[in-house]
Amino acid sequence: MHSEENAVINCDAPRESKKIVYITHMPCPACAKRLINLGSVIRVVYAEDISRTGGVEMLESVGISVHKYGADSK
């Protein structure tokens, strides 16, 4: 189980509550879908890159900002 899936399962915040998600690795496409379906995620911050891409682009395409921890802020 990826950390995002575990976080979604255990999230008890209302769907409409804005959420910022902190994770260890860049989200894969499947986890990006889970975060989108969680509702009201406004930002994802991750520490390490992964080789599978597509998750970041998917999140950004629906208006969720994605930032690598420690990288220059926009």
Backbone bond lengths (Angstrom), bond angles and torsions (degrees), N, CA, C in turn:
res aa  C-N    CA-C-N  psi(-1)  N-CA   C-N-CA  omega(-1)  CA-C   N-CA-C  phi
1 M - - - 1.451 - - 1.531 108.05 -
2 H 1.317 116.64 131.87 1.460 121.17 175.52 1.522 109.01 -79.03
3 S 1.312 116.21 155.47 1.467 120.59 -177.00 1.525 112.42 -60.20
4 E 1.322 117.15 -34.42 1.463 119.82 179.83 1.525 110.95 -62.95
5 E 1.325 116.35 -41.86 1.457 120.30 179.83 1.528 110.39 -63.13
6 N 1.320 116.59 -43.03 1.456 120.90 178.36 1.532 110.64 -63.38
7 A 1.320 117.22 -41.28 1.463 120.98 179.03 1.528 111.65 -63.80
8 V 1.327 116.71 -42.04 1.461 120.63 179.65 1.525 110.54 -64.25
9 I 1.318 116.47 -43.42 1.468 120.55 179.89 1.525 110.89 -61.10
10 N 1.321 117.05 -38.57 1.459 121.41 -175.05 1.522 114.65 -94.09
11 C 1.314 118.19 -0.51 1.471 121.00 -179.50 1.531 109.43 -73.91
12 D 1.315 115.55 121.67 1.466 119.07 178.49 1.530 111.97 -109.81
13 A 1.325 116.96 9.55 1.463 120.77 176.91 1.527 109.43 -73.49
14 P 1.329 116.73 144.18 1.470 118.94 177.08 1.534 111.01 -57.61
15 R 1.316 115.97 148.64 1.466 121.64 -178.67 1.523 112.15 -53.77
16 E 1.330 117.10 -36.04 1.465 120.37 -176.41 1.526 113.77 -81.16
17 S 1.335 118.93 -7.61 1.467 121.87 177.84 1.524 109.66 -73.70
18 K 1.337 116.68 130.50 1.458 120.54 178.98 1.516 109.54 -66.94
19 K 1.346 115.19 141.22 1.458 121.06 -175.67 1.523 111.14 -131.80
20 I 1.329 115.10 141.06 1.460 122.54 169.67 1.519 105.95 -115.84
21 V 1.329 116.58 129.04 1.455 122.29 -175.18 1.528 109.15 -110.04
22 Y 1.333 116.47 126.99 1.455 123.06 176.15 1.528 107.76 -110.82
23 I 1.336 116.14 123.35 1.463 120.93 -177.35 1.526 109.86 -134.92
24 T 1.316 115.76 161.62 1.460 119.30 -177.51 1.527 113.07 -77.32
25 H 1.334 117.47 -37.20 1.465 121.04 -175.80 1.528 111.56 -124.78
26 M 1.321 114.89 153.51 1.455 121.44 175.50 1.534 108.77 -51.08
27 P 1.324 118.14 134.75 1.466 119.07 -177.38 1.527 112.38 -69.83
28 C 1.320 114.86 137.84 1.458 120.61 174.20 1.538 107.69 -76.78
29 P 1.322 118.95 167.70 1.465 120.33 -179.46 1.535 114.04 -56.83
30 A 1.331 117.91 -39.85 1.474 119.70 -179.98 1.525 111.12 -64.92
31 C 1.328 116.56 -41.05 1.467 119.53 179.28 1.528 111.23 -71.22
32 A 1.316 116.95 -33.59 1.462 119.77 175.90 1.528 109.94 -59.92
33 K 1.328 116.62 -42.29 1.475 120.38 177.47 1.523 110.89 -61.54
34 R 1.324 116.87 -41.07 1.474 120.21 178.71 1.522 110.94 -61.87
35 L 1.334 116.48 -42.73 1.459 119.97 -179.72 1.529 111.41 -67.06
36 I 1.310 117.43 -38.03 1.468 121.02 176.79 1.525 109.54 -62.84
37 N 1.320 116.65 -44.89 1.466 120.80 -178.91 1.522 113.26 -69.78
38 L 1.325 117.99 -19.89 1.461 121.48 176.93 1.525 110.79 -61.63
39 G 1.313 116.65 -35.33 1.465 121.32 177.73 1.509 112.38 90.62
40 S 1.320 115.44 134.81 1.467 124.82 173.53 1.521 114.90 63.42
41 V 1.331 117.50 23.53 1.468 119.66 171.30 1.522 106.19 -76.21
42 I 1.327 116.74 124.79 1.460 119.88 -177.88 1.528 112.47 -106.88
43 R 1.349 115.95 -20.35 1.465 118.83 -177.42 1.524 109.89 -155.15
44 V 1.338 114.84 141.86 1.462 121.83 174.14 1.527 106.80 -124.10
45 V 1.337 116.06 130.58 1.463 122.25 177.58 1.518 107.57 -120.59
46 Y 1.329 117.21 128.06 1.463 121.38 -179.71 1.525 109.91 -129.50
47 A 1.348 116.89 161.31 1.463 121.07 -176.36 1.525 113.89 -104.37
48 E 1.331 118.01 -36.22 1.464 120.96 -173.95 1.529 111.48 -124.12
49 D 1.341 115.38 142.16 1.461 120.97 175.50 1.531 110.03 -76.14
50 I 1.326 115.49 158.29 1.459 121.79 171.81 1.523 107.91 -126.45
51 S 1.331 116.46 166.94 1.464 119.65 -177.96 1.525 112.48 -78.68
52 R 1.337 117.81 -28.27 1.475 120.61 178.86 1.520 108.59 -79.26
53 T 1.291 115.97 121.15 1.455 119.68 178.80 1.521 109.34 -105.40
54 G 1.282 116.22 174.13 1.458 121.72 177.98 1.516 112.23 116.77
55 G 1.319 117.35 -30.84 1.460 120.48 -179.21 1.516 112.56 -65.92
56 V 1.325 116.57 -42.77 1.464 120.70 -179.55 1.523 109.98 -63.65
57 E 1.323 115.83 -46.45 1.463 120.06 -179.53 1.524 110.91 -61.38
58 M 1.314 116.86 -38.82 1.457 121.59 179.36 1.535 110.60 -63.18
59 L 1.332 116.80 -45.67 1.464 120.73 179.44 1.529 110.96 -63.76
60 E 1.317 115.99 -45.86 1.465 119.91 -179.19 1.524 111.94 -64.40
61 S 1.332 117.47 -31.20 1.468 120.26 -178.82 1.525 112.94 -66.60
62 V 1.346 116.14 -19.13 1.471 119.37 177.94 1.530 111.68 -108.01
63 G 1.341 116.38 12.39 1.461 120.29 173.88 1.517 115.91 91.59
64 I 1.329 117.86 11.22 1.467 120.58 177.27 1.529 107.51 -91.76
65 S 1.339 116.93 123.64 1.463 119.55 179.47 1.525 109.09 -78.68
66 V 1.329 115.17 142.11 1.461 121.78 -178.11 1.521 107.81 -126.99
67 H 1.334 115.68 130.34 1.460 120.63 -177.20 1.521 110.29 -135.87
68 K 1.323 115.63 139.58 1.460 120.62 174.05 1.521 107.43 -86.76
69 Y 1.322 116.84 127.46 1.449 122.28 -179.61 1.537 110.15 -58.45
70 G 1.305 115.79 130.46 1.445 120.30 179.00 1.519 114.82 89.83
71 A 1.333 116.92 -14.13 1.470 119.93 177.71 1.520 108.36 -78.13
72 D 1.295 116.56 158.06 1.461 120.80 179.23 1.514 110.39 -56.49
73 S 1.315 117.33 133.75 1.465 121.51 178.65 1.503 110.49 -77.55
74 K 1.352 113.71 149.94 1.473 119.38 177.72 1.502 109.45 -84.89
